[in-house]
Amino acid sequence: MRLYAVFAGTVQGVGFRYFVRNKAKEFGVKGYVRNLPDGTVEVVAEGDEKTLWEFFRAIENGPPLAEVTDIRYQFEEKDGGFTDFEILY
């Protein structure tokens, strides 16, 4: 299963991508996180549904310096074959 989420607010320049990567490794999910040009952060993560929901709840507020004002997300029955969780630049 795949989680696709875009976080808006004060989410760039506050360690958000590193926070998400660390949580992904903690939960054992695969995928990536990256900053988007519009100031949002995109997260694509794959794993089983229960784990993805737990991962999502763990990252939905971001790190201490972040201020998440909006999250667009969806769960899909897809598998991209990721082997790790990476920060894309």
C-alpha positions as CSV (number, residue, x, y, z in Angstrom):
1,M,0.0,0.0,0.0
2,R,1.2,3.5,-0.6
3,L,0.7,6.8,1.2
4,Y,0.9,10.0,-0.8
5,A,0.9,13.2,1.2
6,V,1.7,16.9,0.7
7,F,2.3,19.0,3.8
8,A,1.8,22.8,3.7
9,G,2.7,25.5,6.2
10,T,6.1,26.2,7.7
11,V,7.6,22.9,6.5
12,Q,10.7,23.8,4.6
13,G,13.9,24.9,6.4
14,V,12.8,23.4,9.7
15,G,14.2,19.8,9.4
16,F,11.0,18.3,8.1
17,R,12.6,16.0,5.6
18,Y,15.1,14.6,8.1
19,F,12.3,14.1,10.7
20,V,10.2,12.2,8.1
21,R,13.2,10.1,7.0
22,N,14.0,9.2,10.6
23,K,10.3,8.2,11.3
24,A,10.2,6.2,8.1
25,K,13.3,4.2,9.2
26,E,11.7,3.7,12.7
27,F,8.5,2.4,11.1
28,G,10.2,0.4,8.4
29,V,8.5,2.1,5.5
30,K,10.1,2.7,2.1
31,G,9.8,5.7,-0.3
32,Y,10.9,9.3,-0.3
33,V,10.4,12.8,1.0
34,R,11.2,16.0,-0.9
35,N,10.7,19.7,-0.9
36,L,8.4,21.0,-3.7
37,P,9.0,24.4,-5.5
38,D,5.7,25.8,-4.0
39,G,7.0,25.5,-0.4
40,T,5.3,22.3,0.4
41,V,6.8,18.9,1.3
42,E,5.8,15.7,-0.5
43,V,6.0,12.3,1.2
44,V,5.5,9.0,-0.7
45,A,5.7,5.9,1.6
46,E,5.0,2.3,1.1
47,G,4.2,-0.5,3.6
48,D,1.3,-2.3,5.1
49,E,-1.9,-0.2,5.8
50,K,-1.6,-0.4,9.6
51,T,2.1,0.7,9.6
52,L,1.4,3.5,7.1
53,W,-1.4,4.9,9.3
54,E,0.9,4.8,12.4
55,F,3.7,6.5,10.3
56,F,1.3,9.2,9.1
57,R,0.1,9.9,12.6
58,A,3.8,10.2,13.7
59,I,4.6,12.7,11.1
60,E,1.4,14.7,10.7
61,N,2.5,17.6,13.0
62,G,6.2,17.5,11.8
63,P,9.2,18.4,13.9
64,P,9.1,21.0,16.7
65,L,9.9,24.0,14.5
66,A,7.3,23.1,11.8
67,E,3.8,24.5,11.6
68,V,1.7,22.3,9.5
69,T,-1.4,24.2,8.3
70,D,-2.7,21.7,5.7
71,I,-2.2,18.1,4.6
72,R,-3.5,16.6,1.4
73,Y,-3.2,12.8,1.5
74,Q,-4.4,9.6,0.0
75,F,-3.8,5.9,0.3
76,E,-3.5,3.8,-2.8
77,E,-3.2,0.1,-3.6
78,K,0.2,0.6,-5.4
79,D,3.7,-0.6,-5.0
80,G,6.6,1.3,-6.5
81,G,9.2,-1.2,-5.5
82,F,11.2,1.2,-3.2
83,T,14.1,-0.4,-1.4
84,D,14.8,2.3,1.1
85,F,13.5,5.7,2.3
86,E,15.3,8.6,0.8
87,I,15.5,12.4,0.9
88,L,15.3,13.6,-2.7
89,Y,16.9,16.9,-3.6
